[in-house]
């Protein structure tokens, strides 16, 4: 596929594409159910039905190392200097397959039961109103730094038992680590990810040691208890990797969904007016904004066994890129998908993935998004855009550098 500066072709390094990838997705869907992309050595899957089905297909995996060596799979091992990142990343449940994935997810899911998440509602709501109130008192500010970011970071840190004094570095560490999930990350990005992996791991190792001496009612203490039991045993590295995954996934998506959502609302004033007039639209608004401009645009899978997609055989050893952003704009599933419609009733978006890797924190993310939206609508009914935002130069994790707002 030829590179383009028009934004109309799939080119995840083109600023025009990053600004609005959805026309390019329409072009991909028109080309077929699977499209080869040489620049990343991947097969792009743009249709909702295929993305949804392949997320559940056990012939694909987030890893292949539970079944094959790098050599057997026709792949090259990561550079030795990247080892701290891969040790951290590869022991988290997002990049594991059964039985290890099943074992770890069963343990972690105890912290995300509906009852446990519901108990957090007063805390989440109170913090959202506190942050919105401070924004109003200042007459405005950066919605990302002042509201979108501190809310989910505080919530997931509170769940895990991260002391307040250690929380300032969580977002920078997360951003540096998540840089490795972009397509063809540079050496500089890899260096930052490795450094963050080392520092983040060291911080959590100290916290685990402290919780061993003085357990609490937090998730870290719960993981330690699981580590010390005979059944469903967790290694210390699995504890560290799980905590990092929950911290990163527990706020990256929510932060970006919040600012992407408000930016979409500002660009669709009729929908923002409808929401301001009727706060009962908040639940459906959260779902529609997640669909309309999802913070996770692509999710990768390794092909463990040959897969046939519409007559094209994707051989074992290949990598498939499931395009969530394209699937969420597929007109075969969503009527007039390019239109923001906060009353959209039938909304089977896949922004939280599907299958065994469905986002374990989806109920908490929905609660946080709804709470911050409600607080801003109530405390800042005249909230308006103060300056055109700049997009982050990322494709896979889609977000803004900031979102400057004013309260009239």
C-alpha positions as CSV (number, residue, x, y, z in Angstrom):
1,X,0.0,0.0,0.0
2,X,1.5,3.3,-1.1
3,X,2.1,6.0,1.5
4,X,-0.2,9.1,1.3
5,X,-0.3,12.5,2.7
6,X,-4.0,12.9,2.0
7,X,-5.2,11.1,5.1
8,X,-7.3,9.0,2.8
9,X,-5.0,6.0,2.9
10,X,-4.0,3.9,5.9
11,X,-0.8,5.6,7.0
12,X,-0.5,5.7,10.8
13,X,2.5,8.1,10.6
14,X,0.7,10.7,8.6
15,X,-0.6,13.7,10.7
16,X,-3.6,14.0,8.4
17,X,-4.5,10.3,9.0
18,X,-4.0,10.7,12.7
19,X,-6.3,13.7,12.8
20,X,-9.1,11.7,11.2
21,X,-8.4,8.0,10.3
22,X,-12.1,7.2,9.6
23,X,-12.1,8.0,5.8
24,X,-9.1,5.7,5.4
25,X,-10.9,3.0,7.3
26,X,-13.8,3.3,4.9
27,X,-11.3,2.8,2.1
28,X,-9.9,-0.3,3.7
29,X,-13.4,-1.8,4.2
30,X,-14.1,-1.2,0.6
31,X,-10.9,-3.1,-0.4
32,X,-12.0,-6.3,1.3
33,X,-12.1,-8.2,4.6
34,X,-8.4,-8.4,5.0
35,X,-5.7,-6.1,3.6
36,X,-1.9,-6.7,3.6
37,X,0.1,-3.8,5.1
38,X,3.8,-4.3,4.2
39,X,5.2,-1.4,6.3
40,X,4.4,-3.3,9.6
41,X,4.3,-6.8,8.1
42,X,0.7,-7.2,9.3
43,X,-2.7,-8.2,7.9
44,X,-5.3,-5.4,8.6
45,X,-8.8,-6.5,9.5
46,X,-11.3,-3.6,9.2
47,X,-14.8,-5.1,9.4
48,X,-16.8,-5.4,12.6
49,X,-18.0,-9.0,12.1
50,X,-14.4,-10.2,11.4
51,X,-12.8,-8.2,14.3
52,X,-15.5,-9.5,16.7
53,X,-15.1,-13.1,15.5
54,X,-11.3,-13.1,15.5
55,X,-11.1,-11.7,19.0
56,X,-12.8,-15.0,20.1
57,X,-10.9,-17.3,17.7
58,X,-8.5,-19.5,19.6
59,X,-6.4,-20.0,16.5
60,X,-5.1,-16.6,17.3
61,X,-3.2,-15.5,20.4
62,X,-1.8,-12.5,22.2
63,X,1.4,-14.5,22.4
64,X,2.8,-17.6,20.7
65,X,5.4,-18.4,23.3
66,X,3.1,-20.8,25.1
67,X,3.3,-23.1,22.0
68,X,6.3,-22.1,20.0
69,X,9.8,-20.8,20.3
70,X,10.7,-17.7,18.4
71,X,12.6,-19.8,15.9
72,X,9.8,-22.3,15.4
73,X,7.4,-19.5,14.8
74,X,9.6,-17.8,12.2
75,X,10.2,-14.7,14.4
76,X,13.2,-13.0,15.9
77,X,13.6,-12.7,19.6
78,X,13.5,-9.2,21.0
79,X,16.8,-7.4,21.4
80,X,18.4,-8.3,24.8
81,X,18.5,-4.6,25.8
82,X,14.6,-4.6,25.7
83,X,14.4,-7.5,28.2
84,X,13.1,-5.4,31.2
85,X,10.1,-4.3,29.1
86,X,9.3,-7.7,27.8
87,X,9.7,-9.4,31.2
88,X,7.2,-6.9,32.6
89,X,4.8,-7.0,29.7
90,X,4.9,-10.7,28.9
91,X,3.9,-11.8,32.5
92,X,0.7,-9.7,32.5
93,X,-2.6,-11.4,31.7
94,X,-3.2,-9.2,28.6
95,X,-0.3,-10.9,26.9
96,X,-0.8,-14.4,28.2
97,X,-2.9,-17.3,26.9
98,X,-4.5,-20.1,28.9
99,X,-3.8,-21.7,31.3
100,X,-1.7,-18.8,32.8
101,X,-4.2,-16.2,31.6
102,X,-7.1,-18.1,33.1
103,X,-5.3,-18.5,36.5
104,X,-4.3,-14.8,36.8
105,X,-7.6,-13.4,35.5
106,X,-9.6,-15.6,38.0
107,X,-7.6,-14.1,40.9
108,X,-7.8,-10.5,39.7
109,X,-11.5,-10.7,38.8
110,X,-12.3,-11.0,42.5
111,X,-11.4,-7.3,42.7
112,X,-13.7,-6.3,39.9
113,X,-16.9,-8.0,40.8
114,X,-20.0,-5.8,40.4
115,X,-20.4,-5.5,44.1
116,X,-16.7,-4.4,44.6
117,X,-17.0,-1.9,41.8
118,X,-20.3,-0.6,43.1
119,X,-18.7,0.1,46.5
120,X,-16.4,2.5,44.7
121,X,-19.2,4.6,43.3
122,X,-19.4,7.2,46.2
123,X,-15.6,7.7,46.1
124,X,-15.6,8.0,42.3
125,X,-18.5,10.4,42.3
126,X,-17.1,12.5,45.1
127,X,-13.7,12.8,43.5
128,X,-15.2,13.7,40.1
129,X,-17.2,16.5,41.7
130,X,-14.2,17.7,43.6
131,X,-12.0,17.9,40.5
132,X,-14.8,19.6,38.5
133,X,-15.3,22.1,41.3
134,X,-11.7,23.1,41.2
135,X,-11.8,23.5,37.5
136,X,-14.8,25.8,37.8
137,X,-13.1,27.8,40.6
138,X,-10.2,28.5,38.3
139,X,-12.4,29.5,35.5
140,X,-11.2,26.7,33.3
141,X,-7.9,24.9,32.6
142,X,-6.7,21.7,30.9
143,X,-9.5,19.1,31.1
144,X,-7.0,16.3,30.6
145,X,-4.6,17.3,33.4
146,X,-7.2,18.7,35.8
147,X,-10.0,16.1,35.5
148,X,-9.5,13.3,33.0
149,X,-6.2,12.2,34.3
150,X,-6.3,12.5,38.1
151,X,-9.7,10.7,38.5
152,X,-8.9,7.2,37.1
153,X,-5.3,7.4,38.3
154,X,-6.4,8.0,41.9
155,X,-9.1,5.3,41.7
156,X,-6.9,2.5,40.4
157,X,-4.0,3.5,42.7
158,X,-6.5,3.4,45.6
159,X,-7.7,-0.1,44.6
160,X,-4.1,-1.4,44.4
161,X,-2.9,0.4,47.5
162,X,-0.3,2.7,45.9
163,X,0.6,5.4,48.5
164,X,-0.3,8.9,47.4
165,X,3.4,9.9,47.6
166,X,4.2,7.4,44.8
167,X,1.4,8.3,42.4
168,X,3.0,11.2,40.6
169,X,5.1,8.9,38.5
170,X,2.4,6.5,37.5
171,X,1.1,8.4,34.5
172,X,4.6,9.2,33.0
173,X,5.7,5.5,33.5
174,X,2.5,4.4,31.9
175,X,2.9,6.7,28.9
176,X,6.5,5.5,28.3
177,X,5.6,1.9,28.5
178,X,2.6,2.2,26.3
179,X,4.8,3.8,23.6
180,X,6.0,0.3,22.8
181,X,2.4,-0.7,21.7
182,X,2.6,1.7,18.8
183,X,3.5,0.4,15.3
184,X,7.3,0.2,14.7
185,X,8.4,2.1,17.9
186,X,11.7,3.9,17.6
187,X,14.8,3.2,19.5
188,X,14.2,6.2,21.7
189,X,10.7,5.1,22.5
190,X,12.1,1.6,23.4
191,X,14.7,3.1,25.7
192,X,12.1,5.1,27.6
193,X,9.9,2.0,27.9
194,X,12.8,0.0,29.3
195,X,13.7,2.7,31.8
196,X,10.1,3.0,32.9
197,X,9.7,-0.8,33.2
198,X,12.8,-0.9,35.5
199,X,11.6,2.0,37.7
200,X,8.0,0.9,37.9
201,X,9.0,-2.7,38.7
202,X,11.3,-1.5,41.5
203,X,8.6,0.7,43.0
204,X,6.2,-2.2,43.1
205,X,8.7,-4.6,44.4
206,X,9.2,-2.3,47.4
207,X,5.5,-1.9,47.9
208,X,5.0,-5.7,47.8
209,X,7.7,-6.1,50.5
210,X,6.0,-3.5,52.6
211,X,2.6,-5.1,52.2
212,X,4.1,-8.5,53.2
213,X,4.9,-6.9,56.5
214,X,1.7,-5.0,56.9
215,X,-1.1,-6.3,54.7
216,X,-4.1,-4.1,53.9
217,X,-7.4,-4.5,52.2
218,X,-6.0,-3.5,48.8
219,X,-5.5,-5.5,45.7
220,X,-1.7,-5.7,46.1
221,X,-2.3,-7.4,49.5
222,X,-4.8,-9.7,47.9
223,X,-2.3,-10.7,45.2
224,X,0.3,-11.4,47.9
225,X,-2.1,-13.7,49.6
226,X,-2.7,-15.5,46.3
227,X,1.1,-15.8,45.9
228,X,1.4,-17.4,49.3
229,X,-1.4,-20.0,48.8
230,X,-0.8,-23.4,47.4
231,X,-3.5,-23.2,44.7
232,X,-3.6,-20.6,41.9
233,X,-0.2,-19.5,42.9
234,X,1.2,-16.2,41.5
235,X,4.9,-15.5,41.1
236,X,6.2,-12.2,42.2
237,X,6.9,-11.2,38.6
238,X,3.2,-12.0,37.8
239,X,2.2,-9.8,40.7
240,X,4.3,-6.9,39.5
241,X,3.2,-7.3,35.8
242,X,-0.5,-7.6,36.8
243,X,-0.3,-4.5,38.9
244,X,1.4,-2.5,36.1
245,X,-1.2,-3.8,33.6
246,X,-4.1,-2.7,35.9
247,X,-2.5,0.7,36.5
248,X,-1.8,1.3,32.8
249,X,-5.1,-0.1,31.4
250,X,-7.0,1.2,34.4
251,X,-6.4,4.8,33.4
252,X,-5.0,5.1,29.9
253,X,-8.3,4.2,28.2
254,X,-10.4,6.3,30.6
255,X,-8.1,9.4,30.3
256,X,-8.2,9.3,26.5
257,X,-11.9,8.4,26.3
258,X,-12.7,11.4,28.4
259,X,-10.8,14.0,26.3
260,X,-11.7,12.3,23.0
261,X,-15.3,12.4,24.1
262,X,-15.4,16.0,25.1
263,X,-13.6,17.0,22.0
264,X,-16.3,15.2,20.0
265,X,-19.0,16.9,22.0
266,X,-17.5,20.4,21.3
267,X,-17.4,19.6,17.6
268,X,-21.1,18.4,17.7
269,X,-22.8,21.3,19.6
270,X,-26.3,19.9,18.9
271,X,-25.4,16.7,20.8
272,X,-23.8,18.6,23.6
273,X,-26.9,20.7,23.9
274,X,-29.1,17.6,24.1
275,X,-26.9,16.2,26.8
276,X,-26.9,19.4,28.8
277,X,-30.7,19.4,28.6
278,X,-31.1,15.7,29.6
279,X,-28.5,14.2,31.9
280,X,-30.3,10.8,31.6
281,X,-28.5,10.5,28.3
282,X,-25.2,10.0,30.1
283,X,-25.1,6.2,30.0
284,X,-25.8,6.0,26.2
285,X,-23.5,9.0,25.7
286,X,-20.6,7.1,27.3
287,X,-21.2,4.2,24.9
288,X,-21.5,6.3,21.8
289,X,-18.4,8.4,22.6
290,X,-16.4,5.2,23.1
291,X,-17.6,4.0,19.7
292,X,-17.3,7.3,17.9
293,X,-13.6,7.9,18.7
294,X,-12.3,4.9,20.6
295,X,-9.0,5.4,22.6
296,X,-7.7,1.9,21.4
297,X,-7.7,1.9,17.6
298,X,-5.8,-1.4,17.0
299,X,-5.4,-4.7,18.8
300,X,-2.9,-7.3,17.6
301,X,-3.0,-11.1,17.4
302,X,-0.5,-13.7,16.4
303,X,-1.8,-16.4,14.0
304,X,-1.1,-19.8,15.7
305,X,-2.8,-21.8,13.0
306,X,-3.6,-20.9,9.4
307,X,-6.8,-18.8,9.2
308,X,-8.9,-18.3,6.1
309,X,-10.6,-14.9,5.7
310,X,-12.8,-14.7,2.7
311,X,-10.5,-16.9,0.6
312,X,-7.2,-15.3,1.8
313,X,-5.2,-17.7,3.9
314,X,-3.3,-16.0,6.7
315,X,-0.4,-18.4,7.5
316,X,0.8,-19.4,10.9
317,X,3.4,-17.0,12.1
318,X,1.7,-13.9,10.8
319,X,0.4,-11.0,12.8
320,X,-3.1,-9.7,12.4
321,X,-4.1,-6.1,13.3
322,X,-7.7,-5.8,14.4
323,X,-8.9,-2.3,13.7
324,X,-11.2,-1.4,16.5
325,X,-11.7,2.2,15.1
326,X,-12.8,0.9,11.7
327,X,-15.0,-1.8,13.2
328,X,-16.8,0.8,15.3
329,X,-17.6,2.8,12.1
330,X,-18.7,-0.2,10.0
331,X,-22.0,0.8,8.3
332,X,-23.0,-2.9,8.2
333,X,-23.5,-2.6,12.0
334,X,-24.0,1.1,12.8
335,X,-26.4,3.2,10.9
336,X,-24.8,6.5,9.7
337,X,-21.6,5.6,11.7
338,X,-19.9,9.0,11.1
339,X,-22.7,10.8,12.9
340,X,-22.4,11.3,16.7
341,X,-25.8,10.2,18.1
342,X,-26.0,10.1,21.9
343,X,-29.4,8.4,21.7
344,X,-28.0,5.4,19.7
345,X,-29.7,2.4,21.2
346,X,-28.1,-0.5,19.4
347,X,-24.4,0.1,20.0
348,X,-22.4,-3.2,20.0
349,X,-19.0,-1.3,19.9
350,X,-15.9,-3.3,20.7
351,X,-13.9,-0.6,22.4
352,X,-13.5,-2.9,25.4
353,X,-12.4,-5.9,23.2
354,X,-14.1,-9.3,23.4
355,X,-13.5,-12.9,24.2
356,X,-11.1,-14.0,27.0
357,X,-9.3,-10.7,26.8
358,X,-12.4,-8.5,27.3
359,X,-11.5,-5.6,29.5
360,X,-11.8,-6.7,33.1
361,X,-12.1,-3.1,34.2
362,X,-14.9,-2.1,31.8
363,X,-17.6,-1.6,34.5
364,X,-15.2,0.6,36.4
365,X,-14.2,2.6,33.3
366,X,-17.9,3.2,32.5
367,X,-18.5,4.4,36.0
368,X,-15.6,6.8,35.9
369,X,-16.6,8.2,32.5
370,X,-20.2,8.7,33.6
371,X,-19.1,10.2,36.9
372,X,-16.8,12.8,35.3
373,X,-19.3,13.6,32.6
374,X,-22.1,14.1,35.2
375,X,-19.9,16.3,37.4
376,X,-18.8,18.5,34.6
377,X,-22.4,18.9,33.3
378,X,-23.6,19.8,36.8
379,X,-20.7,22.0,38.0
380,X,-19.7,23.6,34.6
381,X,-22.9,23.8,32.4
382,X,-21.3,26.5,30.3
383,X,-18.0,24.6,29.7
384,X,-16.6,25.6,26.3
385,X,-13.5,25.0,24.3
386,X,-10.7,27.6,24.8
387,X,-8.3,26.4,22.1
388,X,-8.0,23.9,19.3
389,X,-6.4,20.8,20.8
390,X,-3.3,19.0,19.5
391,X,-3.5,15.2,18.9
392,X,-0.8,13.0,20.3
393,X,1.4,11.6,17.5
394,X,0.2,8.1,18.3
395,X,-2.1,5.8,16.4
396,X,-2.8,2.7,18.5
397,X,-3.6,4.6,21.7
398,X,-5.5,7.6,20.4
399,X,-5.7,10.8,22.5
400,X,-4.9,14.5,22.9
401,X,-2.0,16.4,24.3
402,X,-4.5,18.4,26.3
403,X,-7.9,20.0,26.1
404,X,-8.1,23.6,27.2
405,X,-11.5,24.7,28.3
406,X,-13.1,27.7,29.9
407,X,-16.1,28.1,32.2
408,X,-18.0,31.3,31.3
